[in-house]
Structure formats: C-alpha cells, structure tokens
Amino acid sequence: MSNCLFCKIIKKEIPAKIVYEDDEVIAFDDIRPQAPVHTLIIPKEHISTLKEATEDQVALLGRILLKAKTIAAQKGIDQSGFRIVLNTGPDSGQEVFHLHLHLLGGRRLGWPPG
C-alpha cells in the first residue's frame, strides 16, 4: 500500500524506533505511548484489518502473538504483566489501517478499557 504509514516504516521511508525485525514482522515503539511500554507489532505483509485476514495467514498471525511475548520479555514486563490490543475498524479506535498489535505494560492497566 503506497499511502500506508506502517508500510512506509517497513520500507524505512519514515523513521521509527524499531525494537524487533525479521523477514515477516517488525515492531517499533509507539510515538504516542499510552503506557510506559507501548510497542506496535505488525506483519510486513499489508493486511488492512483482522477482518481481511485469511486462513492462509494463520501462521503469520500466530507469529505476531509469539513475538509480542518475546518483546514483553525484552522490555522487562513479562513478569508483571502486559496487555495486547488489536483494534479492528474505526469504532475500535483503529487509526492506521494496517493490522497491528499494541503491546502495553509497565504500569497497572485499568479495566474496562475505552
């Protein structure tokens, strides 16, 4: 997607504080953090929302979740706890239409969210 902000980060056209990257996944710190740790974990393949994900992408979606666990440990929040958020569509608060997980932690998070 040529106008996708996250695709531009993947292509290194826009700078980001990258904390993890491999052939399929990239993770970077959110520029408007909502918690002491707020990292976005995204597939390099453009998938607009979870609604557009297919059965062929099951392994990729699982990989993203497992990378969230790894990054939580890297950030030192794996023992105290962390939250993973996946917004889908405008009413959920999704602003960038490239599937992404928010990894949040570093403080007690309230419930219910929103």
CYANA upper distance limits for C-alpha pairs under 8 A (distance plus 0.5 A):
  1 MET  CA      7 CYS  CA      7.08
  1 MET  CA     46 HIS  CA      7.45
  2 SER  CA      7 CYS  CA      7.82
  2 SER  CA      8 LYS  CA      8.11
  3 ASN  CA      7 CYS  CA      8.29
  3 ASN  CA      8 LYS  CA      8.20
  4 CYS  CA      8 LYS  CA      6.86
  4 CYS  CA     96 VAL  CA      7.96
  4 CYS  CA     97 PHE  CA      7.85
  4 CYS  CA     98 HIS  CA      7.72
  5 LEU  CA      9 ILE  CA      6.96
  5 LEU  CA     14 ILE  CA      8.44
  5 LEU  CA     96 VAL  CA      7.56
  6 PHE  CA     10 ILE  CA      6.69
  6 PHE  CA     96 VAL  CA      8.07
  6 PHE  CA     98 HIS  CA      7.15
  7 CYS  CA     11 LYS  CA      6.74
  7 CYS  CA     44 LYS  CA      7.81
  7 CYS  CA     46 HIS  CA      7.66
  7 CYS  CA     98 HIS  CA      8.43
  8 LYS  CA     12 LYS  CA      6.61
  8 LYS  CA     13 GLU  CA      5.55
  8 LYS  CA     14 ILE  CA      6.25
  9 ILE  CA     13 GLU  CA      6.28
  9 ILE  CA     14 ILE  CA      5.42
  9 ILE  CA     15 PRO  CA      6.87
  9 ILE  CA     16 ALA  CA      7.16
 10 ILE  CA     26 ILE  CA      7.70
 10 ILE  CA     44 LYS  CA      7.04
 16 ALA  CA     28 PHE  CA      6.82
 16 ALA  CA     29 ASP  CA      7.82
 17 LYS  CA     28 PHE  CA      5.78
 17 LYS  CA     29 ASP  CA      6.18
 18 ILE  CA     26 ILE  CA      7.82
 18 ILE  CA     27 ALA  CA      6.28
 18 ILE  CA     28 PHE  CA      4.63
 18 ILE  CA     29 ASP  CA      7.19
 19 VAL  CA     26 ILE  CA      8.42
 19 VAL  CA     27 ALA  CA      6.14
 19 VAL  CA     28 PHE  CA      5.75
 19 VAL  CA     29 ASP  CA      7.63
 19 VAL  CA     71 ILE  CA      8.43
 20 TYR  CA     25 VAL  CA      8.33
 20 TYR  CA     26 ILE  CA      6.16
 20 TYR  CA     27 ALA  CA      5.51
 20 TYR  CA     28 PHE  CA      7.46
 20 TYR  CA     71 ILE  CA      8.16
 21 GLU  CA     25 VAL  CA      6.23
 21 GLU  CA     26 ILE  CA      4.82
 21 GLU  CA     27 ALA  CA      6.82
 22 ASP  CA     26 ILE  CA      6.98
 23 ASP  CA     44 LYS  CA      8.16
 24 GLU  CA     43 PRO  CA      6.30
 24 GLU  CA     44 LYS  CA      5.81
 24 GLU  CA     45 GLU  CA      7.63
 24 GLU  CA     60 LEU  CA      8.02
 25 VAL  CA     41 ILE  CA      7.61
 25 VAL  CA     42 ILE  CA      6.25
 25 VAL  CA     43 PRO  CA      5.04
 25 VAL  CA     44 LYS  CA      5.89
 25 VAL  CA     64 ILE  CA      7.35
 26 ILE  CA     41 ILE  CA      6.47
 26 ILE  CA     42 ILE  CA      6.10
 26 ILE  CA     43 PRO  CA      6.94
 26 ILE  CA     44 LYS  CA      7.09
 27 ALA  CA     39 THR  CA      7.10
 27 ALA  CA     40 LEU  CA      5.92
 27 ALA  CA     41 ILE  CA      4.77
 27 ALA  CA     42 ILE  CA      6.72
 28 PHE  CA     39 THR  CA      6.00
 28 PHE  CA     40 LEU  CA      5.94
 28 PHE  CA     41 ILE  CA      7.25
 29 ASP  CA     33 PRO  CA      8.27
 29 ASP  CA     37 VAL  CA      8.37
 29 ASP  CA     38 HIS  CA      6.44
 29 ASP  CA     39 THR  CA      4.71
 29 ASP  CA     40 LEU  CA      6.54
 30 ASP  CA     38 HIS  CA      6.18
 30 ASP  CA     39 THR  CA      5.91
 30 ASP  CA     40 LEU  CA      6.62
 33 PRO  CA     37 VAL  CA      7.70
 33 PRO  CA     38 HIS  CA      5.78
 34 GLN  CA     38 HIS  CA      6.93
 34 GLN  CA    104 LEU  CA      8.08
 35 ALA  CA    104 LEU  CA      6.54
 35 ALA  CA    105 GLY  CA      6.51
 35 ALA  CA    106 GLY  CA      7.08
 35 ALA  CA    107 ARG  CA      7.35
 36 PRO  CA    104 LEU  CA      8.18
 36 PRO  CA    105 GLY  CA      6.89
 36 PRO  CA    106 GLY  CA      5.64
 36 PRO  CA    107 ARG  CA      7.34
 37 VAL  CA     75 LYS  CA      7.89
 37 VAL  CA    103 LEU  CA      7.76
 37 VAL  CA    104 LEU  CA      5.91
 37 VAL  CA    105 GLY  CA      5.57
 37 VAL  CA    106 GLY  CA      6.05
 38 HIS  CA    102 HIS  CA      7.01
 38 HIS  CA    103 LEU  CA      5.97
 38 HIS  CA    104 LEU  CA      5.20
 38 HIS  CA    105 GLY  CA      7.35
 39 THR  CA    102 HIS  CA      6.30
 39 THR  CA    103 LEU  CA      5.57
 39 THR  CA    104 LEU  CA      7.29
 40 LEU  CA    100 HIS  CA      6.71
 40 LEU  CA    101 LEU  CA      6.02
 40 LEU  CA    102 HIS  CA      5.30
 40 LEU  CA    103 LEU  CA      6.73
 41 ILE  CA     64 ILE  CA      7.22
 41 ILE  CA     67 LYS  CA      8.34
 41 ILE  CA     68 ALA  CA      7.50
 41 ILE  CA    100 HIS  CA      6.01
 41 ILE  CA    101 LEU  CA      5.58
 41 ILE  CA    102 HIS  CA      7.09
 41 ILE  CA    103 LEU  CA      7.95
 42 ILE  CA     64 ILE  CA      7.45
 42 ILE  CA     98 HIS  CA      8.20
 42 ILE  CA     99 LEU  CA      6.80
 42 ILE  CA    100 HIS  CA      5.04
 42 ILE  CA    101 LEU  CA      6.96
 43 PRO  CA     47 ILE  CA      8.25
 43 PRO  CA     60 LEU  CA      7.79
 43 PRO  CA     61 LEU  CA      8.44
 43 PRO  CA     64 ILE  CA      7.55
 43 PRO  CA     99 LEU  CA      7.75
 43 PRO  CA    100 HIS  CA      7.80
 46 HIS  CA     98 HIS  CA      6.54
 46 HIS  CA     99 LEU  CA      7.96
 47 ILE  CA     52 GLU  CA      6.93
 47 ILE  CA     53 ALA  CA      6.98
 47 ILE  CA     97 PHE  CA      8.41
 47 ILE  CA     98 HIS  CA      5.97
 47 ILE  CA     99 LEU  CA      6.03
 48 SER  CA     52 GLU  CA      6.91
 48 SER  CA     97 PHE  CA      5.26
 48 SER  CA     98 HIS  CA      4.75
 48 SER  CA     99 LEU  CA      5.90
 49 THR  CA     53 ALA  CA      7.43
 49 THR  CA     88 THR  CA      6.12
 49 THR  CA     89 GLY  CA      7.49
 49 THR  CA     97 PHE  CA      6.76
 49 THR  CA     98 HIS  CA      6.64
 49 THR  CA     99 LEU  CA      5.35
 50 LEU  CA     88 THR  CA      6.65
 50 LEU  CA     99 LEU  CA      6.89
 51 LYS  CA     88 THR  CA      7.80
 53 ALA  CA     57 GLN  CA      6.92
 54 THR  CA     58 VAL  CA      7.59
 57 GLN  CA     61 LEU  CA      6.71
 58 VAL  CA     62 GLY  CA      6.71
 59 ALA  CA     63 ARG  CA      6.58
 60 LEU  CA     64 ILE  CA      6.85
 61 LEU  CA     65 LEU  CA      7.10
 62 GLY  CA     66 LEU  CA      6.83
 63 ARG  CA     67 LYS  CA      6.60
 64 ILE  CA     68 ALA  CA      6.81
 64 ILE  CA    101 LEU  CA      8.42
 65 LEU  CA     69 LYS  CA      7.21
 66 LEU  CA     70 THR  CA      6.98
 67 LYS  CA     71 ILE  CA      6.52
 68 ALA  CA     72 ALA  CA      6.52
 68 ALA  CA     84 ILE  CA      8.32
 68 ALA  CA    103 LEU  CA      7.11
 69 LYS  CA     73 ALA  CA      6.97
 69 LYS  CA     78 ASP  CA      7.74
 70 THR  CA     74 GLN  CA      6.78
 71 ILE  CA     75 LYS  CA      6.51
 72 ALA  CA     76 GLY  CA      6.65
 72 ALA  CA     77 ILE  CA      5.78
 72 ALA  CA     78 ASP  CA      5.56
 72 ALA  CA     82 PHE  CA      7.74
 72 ALA  CA    103 LEU  CA      7.99
 73 ALA  CA     77 ILE  CA      6.43
 73 ALA  CA     78 ASP  CA      5.26
 73 ALA  CA     79 GLN  CA      8.30
 77 ILE  CA     81 GLY  CA      6.27
 77 ILE  CA     82 PHE  CA      6.84
 77 ILE  CA    105 GLY  CA      6.73
 77 ILE  CA    106 GLY  CA      6.51
 78 ASP  CA     82 PHE  CA      7.17
 80 SER  CA    106 GLY  CA      8.25
 81 GLY  CA    105 GLY  CA      7.20
 81 GLY  CA    106 GLY  CA      8.48
 82 PHE  CA    103 LEU  CA      7.42
 82 PHE  CA    104 LEU  CA      6.11
 82 PHE  CA    105 GLY  CA      5.09
 82 PHE  CA    106 GLY  CA      8.00
 83 ARG  CA    102 HIS  CA      8.31
 83 ARG  CA    103 LEU  CA      6.39
 83 ARG  CA    104 LEU  CA      5.61
 83 ARG  CA    105 GLY  CA      6.87
 84 ILE  CA    101 LEU  CA      6.80
 84 ILE  CA    102 HIS  CA      5.97
 84 ILE  CA    103 LEU  CA      5.33
 84 ILE  CA    104 LEU  CA      6.86
 85 VAL  CA    101 LEU  CA      6.09
 85 VAL  CA    102 HIS  CA      5.49
 85 VAL  CA    103 LEU  CA      7.29
 85 VAL  CA    104 LEU  CA      8.47
 86 LEU  CA     99 LEU  CA      8.25
 86 LEU  CA    100 HIS  CA      6.89
 86 LEU  CA    101 LEU  CA      5.46
 86 LEU  CA    102 HIS  CA      7.00
 87 ASN  CA     92 SER  CA      5.80
 87 ASN  CA     93 GLY  CA      6.85
 87 ASN  CA     94 GLN  CA      5.78
 87 ASN  CA    100 HIS  CA      8.34
 87 ASN  CA    101 LEU  CA      8.30
 88 THR  CA     92 SER  CA      6.30
 88 THR  CA     93 GLY  CA      8.16
 88 THR  CA     94 GLN  CA      6.45
 88 THR  CA     99 LEU  CA      8.44
 89 GLY  CA     93 GLY  CA      7.45
 89 GLY  CA     94 GLN  CA      6.00
 89 GLY  CA     97 PHE  CA      8.47
 90 PRO  CA     94 GLN  CA      5.79
 90 PRO  CA     95 GLU  CA      7.44
105 GLY  CA    109 LEU  CA      7.83
